Structures are given as structure tokens and as C-alpha cells.
Amino acid sequence: MTRLTSRFWVDAYRARLRVLDIDAFVVAHGDDTGGAVLVKLSTLDGQAVLHQRSFDLLTGTRAWIELTAGSERDVDAAIARQREFDPDLWVIEVEDRQGRHLLDQDGLE
């Protein structure tokens, strides 16, 4: 099975978001090949949710899980802590008042 590079996945994700006029920005550029990706969803009301792709040992599949949610300041602090020990980490910030992140759609898991 061929694994997509992190850079390819990030570019494809941002392109899919653009189709629906959802803004997304690369806040931290991680390793192009194998860096993990965090997705911060800001609803532009001071609140945010942080997602990370995780491996489910029971099903053998990958899925996006919610790491934390709350004030944008608290979510940003959680991201800063993650980046302290993983400099290869990508951080994508999605801004959508409706709370759309598309991570549950086919092809993005």
C-alpha cells in the first residue's frame, strides 16, 4: 500500500476546503514526507477544536479524533505543547463559522 506524503495530503485537503469556500491556512509547515498533521477548527467566535489523525488498534483503521476543544487560546496552547516535542508537525487552521472541517469525508480519513 502506498502512503501519501504529508505535503500531498495537506495540499489536497486545502484544495477540497477551497471548493466549499472554507478558509484554511498552514500555521506550521512540518516534514513534507512523514510529519503528523493537526487540524485546528476555529469557528471565529473565540472557540476552537483540535483534531489529530490516530490509529485505531481494534479496527486497524485511521480516524480523526478530537484532541481538545474550548477557547481558541487553550487550543493554541495545546498546539504549542505538541510542537515542543514534535518539530515535524504540521498545523492546519480551518476557519468556518459553521464548524465544517470535512475530516469525516471519504478520502480524508
C-alpha positions as CSV (number, residue, x, y, z in Angstrom):
1,M,0.0,0.0,0.0
2,T,1.4,3.4,-1.0
3,R,1.3,6.1,1.7
4,L,0.6,9.7,0.8
5,T,3.2,12.2,1.8
6,S,2.1,14.7,4.4
7,R,2.6,17.6,2.0
8,F,0.4,15.9,-0.7
9,W,-2.3,15.3,1.9
10,V,-2.2,18.8,3.2
11,D,-2.4,20.3,-0.3
12,A,-5.3,18.0,-1.3
13,Y,-7.1,18.8,1.9
14,R,-6.8,22.6,1.4
15,A,-8.0,22.2,-2.2
16,R,-11.1,20.3,-1.0
17,L,-11.8,23.0,1.5
18,R,-11.4,25.8,-1.1
19,V,-14.1,24.2,-3.2
20,L,-16.6,24.9,-0.4
21,D,-15.1,28.4,0.3
22,I,-13.7,27.3,3.6
23,D,-10.6,29.1,4.6
24,A,-7.5,27.1,5.7
25,F,-4.0,28.1,6.4
26,V,-0.8,26.3,7.1
27,V,0.2,27.6,10.5
28,A,3.2,25.3,10.9
29,H,4.9,23.5,8.0
30,G,6.1,20.1,9.1
31,D,8.1,17.4,7.4
32,D,7.0,17.1,3.8
33,T,7.2,13.3,3.8
34,G,6.1,12.0,7.2
35,G,5.1,14.8,9.5
36,A,2.0,14.3,11.6
37,V,-0.9,16.7,10.9
38,L,-3.0,18.6,13.4
39,V,-6.2,20.4,12.2
40,K,-7.5,23.3,14.3
41,L,-11.0,24.3,13.5
42,S,-11.8,27.9,14.5
43,T,-15.5,28.9,14.4
44,L,-14.5,32.5,14.6
45,D,-16.3,33.1,17.9
46,G,-13.3,32.5,20.2
47,Q,-13.8,28.8,20.3
48,A,-11.8,26.0,18.5
49,V,-11.4,22.3,18.2
50,L,-8.2,20.4,17.6
51,H,-8.1,17.2,15.6
52,Q,-5.4,14.6,15.1
53,R,-5.3,11.5,12.9
54,S,-5.0,8.4,15.1
55,F,-4.7,4.7,14.5
56,D,-7.4,2.5,15.9
57,L,-5.8,-0.7,17.2
58,L,-9.1,-2.6,17.3
59,T,-10.2,-1.9,13.7
60,G,-6.8,-1.3,12.1
61,T,-8.0,1.9,10.6
62,R,-7.0,5.5,10.8
63,A,-9.5,8.1,12.1
64,W,-9.6,11.7,13.1
65,I,-10.1,12.2,16.8
66,E,-10.8,15.3,18.8
67,L,-7.8,16.1,21.0
68,T,-9.2,19.1,22.7
69,A,-11.9,21.8,22.4
70,G,-12.5,25.1,24.1
71,S,-11.3,28.6,23.9
72,E,-9.0,29.4,21.0
73,R,-6.3,30.4,23.4
74,D,-6.4,27.0,25.2
75,V,-6.3,25.1,21.9
76,D,-3.4,27.2,20.7
77,A,-1.6,26.3,24.0
78,A,-2.2,22.6,23.3
79,I,-0.7,23.0,19.8
80,A,2.3,24.8,21.2
81,R,2.9,21.9,23.6
82,Q,2.7,19.4,20.8
83,R,5.1,21.4,18.7
84,E,7.7,21.5,21.5
85,F,8.3,17.8,21.2
86,D,7.5,17.3,17.5
87,P,9.1,19.8,15.3
88,D,8.0,17.9,12.2
89,L,4.3,18.5,13.0
90,W,2.0,20.2,10.5
91,V,-0.7,22.5,11.9
92,I,-3.6,23.5,9.6
93,E,-6.0,26.1,10.8
94,V,-9.5,25.9,9.3
95,E,-11.8,28.9,9.8
96,D,-15.5,28.3,9.4
97,R,-18.4,29.7,11.3
98,Q,-20.5,26.6,10.5
99,G,-17.9,24.3,12.0
100,R,-17.1,22.4,8.8
101,H,-13.8,20.7,8.7
102,L,-14.6,17.8,6.2
103,L,-12.3,15.4,8.0
104,D,-15.2,12.9,8.2
105,Q,-15.5,12.7,4.4
106,D,-14.3,9.8,2.2
107,G,-10.6,10.1,1.3
108,L,-9.6,12.3,4.2
109,E,-9.5,9.7,6.9
